[in-house]
Amino acid sequence: MAGFWIRINPNGCVIGSVYASVLETDDARGAHEEFTPAPADRDRESAEGYRHERVHRLEWQRRAKPCLLRQCNHQESS
């Protein structure tokens, strides 16, 4: 599994990232379980609009890196 899983808040800001090879999953549901173990928390996050996407290195550099370095233009979620 090449690339990264990224965690995206409802404002579109990437707030987490992990190498895809570290996770034992190849789907967004499994990635969400890894980032958020408690089912009730996952349900709440899904309802609020949190997303998990698998991206390759160039997409990670374009979308995730600025957010993780706090150099993006997204508003912080409350």
GULOGU-645038 format. One record per atom (N, C-alpha, C, CB): atom name; x, y negated, z; residue in three letters. Coordinates in nm, 4 decimals, decimal comma. Each point is the difference from the previous one (the first is absolute). Glycine has a CB too. Layout:
! GULOGU-645038
  a       px       py       pz   r
 CA        X        Y        Z Ala
...
! end
This chain:
! GULOGU-645038
  a       px       py       pz   r
  N   0,0842   0,1192   0,0000 Met
 CA  -0,0842  -0,1192   0,0000 Met
  C   0,0879  -0,1244   0,0000 Met
 CB  -0,1832   0,1240   0,1221 Met
  N   0,1955  -0,1855  -0,2352 Ala
 CA   0,0794  -0,1226  -0,0090 Ala
  C  -0,0850  -0,1205   0,0367 Ala
 CB   0,1435   0,1035  -0,1782 Ala
  N  -0,0778  -0,2097   0,2142 Gly
 CA  -0,0699  -0,1247   0,0278 Gly
  C  -0,0292  -0,0216   0,1468 Gly
 CB  -0,0978   0,0175  -0,2228 Gly
  N  -0,0040  -0,0980   0,2463 Phe
 CA  -0,0357  -0,0437   0,1347 Phe
  C  -0,1514   0,0038   0,0177 Phe
 CB   0,2056  -0,1458   0,0099 Phe
  N  -0,2483   0,1662   0,1127 Trp
 CA  -0,1384  -0,0267   0,0376 Trp
  C   0,0009  -0,1362   0,0670 Trp
 CB  -0,0605   0,2489   0,0281 Trp
  N  -0,0319  -0,3351  -0,0684 Ile
 CA  -0,0114  -0,1308   0,0643 Ile
  C  -0,1369  -0,0123   0,0655 Ile
 CB   0,1590  -0,1023  -0,1679 Ile
  N  -0,1613   0,0287   0,2767 Arg
 CA  -0,1223  -0,0261   0,0773 Arg
  C  -0,0357  -0,1461  -0,0226 Arg
 CB   0,0548   0,1780   0,1774 Arg
  N  -0,1776  -0,2029  -0,2233 Ile
 CA  -0,0414  -0,1343  -0,0408 Ile
  C  -0,1188  -0,0438   0,0854 Ile
 CB   0,0823   0,0399  -0,2371 Ile
  N  -0,0704  -0,1577   0,2986 Asn
 CA  -0,1099  -0,0482   0,0836 Asn
  C  -0,1102  -0,0597  -0,0884 Asn
 CB   0,1613  -0,0456   0,1909 Asn
  N  -0,2762   0,0092  -0,1329 Pro
 CA  -0,1108  -0,0520  -0,0796 Pro
  C   0,0323  -0,1286  -0,0781 Pro
 CB  -0,1487   0,1031   0,1679 Pro
  N   0,2516  -0,1760  -0,1269 Asn
 CA   0,0388  -0,1224  -0,0702 Asn
  C   0,0934   0,0276  -0,1178 Asn
 CB  -0,0266  -0,1237   0,2144 Asn
  N   0,0634   0,2504  -0,2345 Gly
 CA   0,0890   0,0361  -0,1092 Gly
  C   0,1465  -0,0007   0,0360 Gly
 CB  -0,1681  -0,0902  -0,1488 Gly
  N   0,1987   0,0685   0,2746 Cys
 CA   0,1386  -0,0045   0,0464 Cys
  C   0,0470   0,1405   0,0387 Cys
 CB  -0,0327  -0,2375   0,0814 Cys
  N   0,1488   0,2758  -0,1311 Val
 CA   0,0575   0,1295   0,0362 Val
  C   0,0564  -0,0111   0,1411 Val
 CB   0,0545   0,0553  -0,2432 Val
  N  -0,1034   0,0310   0,3318 Ile
 CA   0,0403  -0,0069   0,1407 Ile
  C   0,0734   0,1246   0,0459 Ile
 CB  -0,1942  -0,1465   0,0415 Ile
  N   0,2182   0,2403  -0,1337 Gly
 CA   0,0738   0,1203   0,0349 Gly
  C   0,0458   0,0717  -0,1244 Gly
 CB  -0,1305   0,0207   0,2102 Gly
  N   0,2368   0,0545  -0,1960 Ser
 CA   0,0565   0,0711  -0,1134 Ser
  C   0,0795   0,1195   0,0498 Ser
 CB   0,0092  -0,2127  -0,1347 Ser
  N  -0,0118   0,3205   0,0576 Val
 CA   0,0777   0,1193   0,0327 Val
  C   0,0359   0,0693  -0,1308 Val
 CB  -0,1153   0,0271   0,2266 Val
  N   0,2326   0,0356  -0,2297 Tyr
 CA   0,0368   0,0793  -0,1167 Tyr
  C  -0,1044   0,1101  -0,0185 Tyr
 CB   0,2481  -0,0496   0,0340 Tyr
  N  -0,2934   0,0699  -0,1554 Ala
 CA  -0,0999   0,1037  -0,0276 Ala
  C   0,0518   0,1378   0,0387 Ala
 CB  -0,0910  -0,1393  -0,1867 Ala
  N   0,2206   0,1622   0,1736 Ser
 CA   0,0574   0,1304   0,0312 Ser
  C  -0,0067   0,0341   0,1485 Ser
 CB   0,1495  -0,0294  -0,1946 Ser
  N  -0,1691  -0,0696   0,2793 Val
 CA  -0,0076   0,0225   0,1447 Val
  C  -0,1355   0,0602   0,0380 Val
 CB   0,1587  -0,1925   0,0387 Val
  N  -0,2630   0,1565  -0,1105 Leu
 CA  -0,1341   0,0483   0,0322 Leu
  C  -0,0259   0,1347  -0,0659 Leu
 CB  -0,0801  -0,2363   0,0218 Leu
  N  -0,0015   0,3165   0,0421 Glu
 CA  -0,0355   0,1312  -0,0542 Glu
  C  -0,1313  -0,0070  -0,0772 Glu
 CB   0,1208   0,1107   0,1900 Glu
  N  -0,1467  -0,2224  -0,2561 Thr
 CA  -0,1254  -0,0177  -0,0716 Thr
  C   0,0256  -0,0664  -0,1342 Thr
 CB  -0,1245  -0,0165   0,2173 Thr
  N   0,0296   0,0334  -0,3061 Asp
 CA   0,0095  -0,0647  -0,1299 Asp
  C  -0,1279  -0,0755  -0,0326 Asp
 CB   0,1577   0,1783  -0,0759 Asp
  N  -0,2338  -0,2144   0,1807 Asp
 CA  -0,1210  -0,0782  -0,0245 Asp
  C  -0,0156  -0,1100   0,1054 Asp
 CB  -0,1083   0,2016  -0,1058 Asp
  N   0,0275  -0,3001   0,0720 Ala
 CA  -0,0165  -0,1177   0,0867 Ala
  C  -0,0609   0,0366   0,1349 Ala
 CB  -0,0266  -0,1409  -0,2039 Ala
  N  -0,0634   0,2363   0,2055 Arg
 CA  -0,0620   0,0414   0,1273 Arg
  C   0,1058   0,0545   0,0954 Arg
 CB  -0,2157   0,0525  -0,1199 Arg
  N   0,3038   0,0315   0,0686 Gly
 CA   0,1076   0,0551   0,0824 Gly
  C   0,0963  -0,1067   0,0477 Gly
 CB  -0,0208   0,2121  -0,1245 Gly
  N   0,0503  -0,3082   0,0380 Ala
 CA   0,0880  -0,1096   0,0397 Ala
  C  -0,0649  -0,0818   0,1108 Ala
 CB   0,0983  -0,0081  -0,2315 Ala
  N  -0,2285  -0,0176   0,2192 His
 CA  -0,0711  -0,0753   0,1041 His
  C   0,0077   0,0749   0,1325 His
 CB  -0,1559  -0,0987  -0,1726 His
  N   0,1432   0,2316   0,1685 Glu
 CA   0,0102   0,0801   0,1225 Glu
  C   0,1380  -0,0133   0,0634 Glu
 CB  -0,1677   0,1606  -0,0934 Glu
  N   0,2703  -0,1705   0,0111 Glu
 CA   0,1360  -0,0152   0,0536 Glu
  C   0,0192  -0,1370   0,0650 Glu
 CB   0,0846   0,1569  -0,1765 Glu
  N  -0,1341  -0,2622   0,1127 Phe
 CA   0,0135  -0,1352   0,0549 Phe
  C  -0,0909  -0,0202   0,1210 Phe
 CB   0,0588  -0,0843  -0,2284 Phe
  N  -0,1772   0,1466   0,2267 Thr
 CA  -0,1000  -0,0202   0,1044 Thr
  C  -0,0550   0,1360   0,0433 Thr
 CB  -0,0601  -0,2293  -0,0932 Thr
  N   0,1181   0,2913   0,1955 Pro
 CA  -0,0385   0,1366   0,0384 Pro
  C  -0,1435   0,0163   0,0517 Pro
 CB   0,2367   0,0319   0,0526 Pro
  N  -0,2907  -0,1289   0,0169 Ala
 CA  -0,1319   0,0159   0,0618 Ala
  C  -0,1123  -0,0166  -0,1028 Ala
 CB   0,0945  -0,0848   0,2166 Ala
  N  -0,1829   0,1848  -0,2291 Pro
 CA  -0,1088  -0,0074  -0,0980 Pro
  C  -0,0892  -0,1232   0,0153 Pro
 CB   0,0047   0,2463  -0,0049 Pro
  N  -0,0357  -0,2853   0,1265 Ala
 CA  -0,0860  -0,1172   0,0206 Ala
  C   0,0676  -0,1271  -0,0510 Ala
 CB  -0,1028   0,1119   0,2002 Ala
  N   0,2336  -0,1217  -0,1788 Asp
 CA   0,0745  -0,1159  -0,0499 Asp
  C   0,0049  -0,0002  -0,1523 Asp
 CB   0,1376  -0,0008   0,2095 Asp
  N  -0,1204   0,1194  -0,2705 Arg
 CA  -0,0007   0,0083  -0,1463 Arg
  C  -0,1342  -0,0423  -0,0571 Arg
 CB   0,1675   0,1841   0,0115 Arg
  N  -0,2765  -0,1395   0,0509 Asp
 CA  -0,1338  -0,0380  -0,0460 Asp
  C  -0,0186  -0,1508   0,0056 Asp
 CB  -0,0889   0,2201   0,0787 Asp
  N   0,1320  -0,2800   0,0331 Arg
 CA  -0,0116  -0,1451   0,0155 Arg
  C   0,0832  -0,0716  -0,1045 Arg
 CB  -0,0397   0,0283   0,2451 Arg
  N   0,1649   0,0149  -0,2641 Glu
 CA   0,0866  -0,0640  -0,0981 Glu
  C  -0,0555   0,0119  -0,1411 Glu
 CB   0,1941   0,0483   0,1470 Glu
  N  -0,2461   0,0680  -0,1815 Ser
 CA  -0,0583   0,0175  -0,1327 Ser
  C  -0,1169  -0,0959  -0,0203 Ser
 CB   0,0708   0,2412   0,0004 Ser
  N  -0,1551  -0,2543   0,1001 Ala
 CA  -0,1135  -0,0916  -0,0082 Ala
  C   0,0458  -0,1450  -0,0122 Ala
 CB  -0,1354   0,1611   0,1345 Ala
  N   0,2476  -0,1933  -0,0724 Glu
 CA   0,0531  -0,1364  -0,0055 Glu
  C   0,0725  -0,0303  -0,1304 Glu
 CB   0,0213   0,0072   0,2461 Glu
  N   0,0163   0,0965  -0,3220 Gly
 CA   0,0643  -0,0216  -0,1288 Gly
  C   0,1481   0,0306  -0,0078 Gly
 CB  -0,1678  -0,1677  -0,0309 Gly
  N   0,2224   0,2374   0,1297 Tyr
 CA   0,1405   0,0421  -0,0079 Tyr
  C   0,0129   0,1038  -0,1111 Tyr
 CB   0,0375  -0,0457   0,2487 Tyr
  N   0,0760   0,0417  -0,3213 Arg
 CA   0,0249   0,0934  -0,1091 Arg
  C   0,1402   0,0574   0,0119 Arg
 CB  -0,1588  -0,1262  -0,1483 Arg
  N   0,1770   0,2402   0,0841 His
 CA   0,1302   0,0665  -0,0042 His
  C   0,0241   0,0420  -0,1439 His
 CB  -0,0178   0,0816   0,2418 His
  N   0,1308  -0,1245  -0,2969 Glu
 CA   0,0312   0,0278  -0,1392 Glu
  C   0,1414   0,0544  -0,0126 Glu
 CB  -0,1580  -0,1804  -0,0725 Glu
  N   0,1736   0,2677  -0,0245 Arg
 CA   0,1338   0,0507  -0,0316 Arg
  C   0,0548  -0,0807  -0,1164 Arg
 CB  -0,0577   0,2339   0,0822 Arg
  N   0,1773  -0,2869  -0,0650 Val
 CA   0,0611  -0,0842  -0,1031 Val
  C   0,1446   0,0432  -0,0231 Val
 CB  -0,1509  -0,1930   0,0634 Val
  N   0,2014   0,1601  -0,1814 His
 CA   0,1407   0,0259  -0,0305 His
  C   0,0840  -0,1192   0,0443 His
 CB  -0,0640   0,1472  -0,1961 His
  N   0,1942  -0,1320   0,1893 Arg
 CA   0,0934  -0,0987   0,0542 Arg
  C  -0,0232  -0,1417  -0,0541 Arg
 CB   0,1647   0,1842   0,0235 Arg
  N  -0,1814  -0,2009  -0,1539 Leu
 CA  -0,0180  -0,1353  -0,0543 Leu
  C  -0,1286  -0,0649   0,0504 Leu
 CB   0,1275   0,0691  -0,2031 Leu
  N  -0,2340   0,0105   0,2135 Glu
 CA  -0,1262  -0,0520   0,0539 Glu
  C   0,0161  -0,0332   0,1482 Glu
 CB  -0,1310   0,1357  -0,1685 Glu
  N   0,2057  -0,0528   0,2418 Trp
 CA   0,0270  -0,0277   0,1412 Trp
  C   0,0739  -0,1321   0,0138 Trp
 CB   0,0079   0,2466   0,0502 Trp
  N   0,0936  -0,2686  -0,1348 Gln
 CA   0,0768  -0,1245   0,0066 Gln
  C  -0,0875  -0,1204  -0,0323 Gln
 CB   0,2063   0,1258  -0,0639 Gln
  N  -0,2975  -0,1104  -0,0290 Arg
 CA  -0,0864  -0,1107  -0,0414 Arg
  C  -0,1074  -0,0302   0,1044 Arg
 CB   0,0419   0,0619  -0,2385 Arg
  N  -0,1045   0,0417   0,2940 Arg
 CA  -0,1149  -0,0198   0,0881 Arg
  C   0,0312   0,0106   0,1478 Arg
 CB  -0,1359   0,0875  -0,1812 Arg
  N   0,2144   0,0099   0,2207 Ala
 CA   0,0206   0,0265   0,1426 Ala
  C   0,1123  -0,0822   0,0614 Ala
 CB  -0,0835   0,2276  -0,0407 Ala
  N   0,1942  -0,2351  -0,0278 Lys
 CA   0,1166  -0,0660   0,0576 Lys
  C  -0,0284  -0,1424   0,0474 Lys
 CB   0,1395   0,1401  -0,1479 Lys
  N  -0,2044  -0,2257   0,0659 Pro
 CA  -0,0265  -0,1365   0,0485 Pro
  C  -0,0869  -0,0014   0,1267 Pro
 CB   0,0184  -0,0803  -0,2364 Pro
  N  -0,1167   0,1703   0,2421 Cys
 CA  -0,0871   0,0045   0,1179 Cys
  C   0,0772   0,0444   0,1237 Cys
 CB  -0,1956   0,0499  -0,1483 Cys
  N   0,2739   0,0554   0,1323 Leu
 CA   0,0730   0,0542   0,1149 Leu
  C   0,1092  -0,0949   0,0496 Leu
 CB  -0,0475   0,2290  -0,0861 Leu
  N   0,0953  -0,3152  -0,0034 Leu
 CA   0,0988  -0,1010   0,0401 Leu
  C  -0,0661  -0,1324   0,0393 Leu
 CB   0,1657   0,1086  -0,1528 Leu
  N  -0,2987  -0,1074   0,1570 Arg
 CA  -0,0802  -0,1189   0,0344 Arg
  C   0,0276  -0,1170  -0,0944 Arg
 CB   0,0008   0,0742   0,2389 Arg
  N   0,0144  -0,0395  -0,3675 Gln
 CA   0,0225  -0,1009  -0,1033 Gln
  C  -0,1154  -0,0031  -0,1004 Gln
 CB   0,2476   0,0300   0,0278 Gln
  N  -0,3629   0,0269   0,0100 Cys
 CA  -0,1152   0,0045  -0,0899 Cys
  C  -0,0926  -0,1186   0,0282 Cys
 CB   0,0158   0,2526  -0,0123 Cys
  N  -0,1193  -0,2624  -0,0681 Asn
 CA  -0,0974  -0,1085   0,0143 Asn
  C  -0,1319   0,0478   0,0608 Asn
 CB   0,1056  -0,1119  -0,1960 Asn
  N  -0,1080   0,2302   0,2540 His
 CA  -0,1221   0,0522   0,0605 His
  C  -0,0257  -0,0657   0,1355 His
 CB   0,0346   0,2183  -0,1199 His
  N  -0,1594  -0,2285   0,1533 Gln
 CA  -0,0375  -0,0478   0,1329 Gln
  C   0,0084   0,1166   0,0959 Gln
 CB  -0,1513  -0,1793  -0,0955 Gln
  N   0,1984   0,1567   0,2142 Glu
 CA   0,0028   0,1041   0,1019 Glu
  C  -0,1431   0,0356   0,0379 Glu
 CB   0,2240  -0,0813   0,0868 Glu
  N  -0,2490   0,2123  -0,0714 Ser
 CA  -0,1351   0,0398   0,0427 Ser
  C  -0,0130  -0,0240   0,1496 Ser
 CB  -0,0160   0,1741  -0,1843 Ser
  N  -0,1046  -0,2014   0,2254 Ser
 CA  -0,0262  -0,0288   0,1431 Ser
  C  -0,0080   0,1256   0,0797 Ser
 CB  -0,1206  -0,2043  -0,0620 Ser
! end
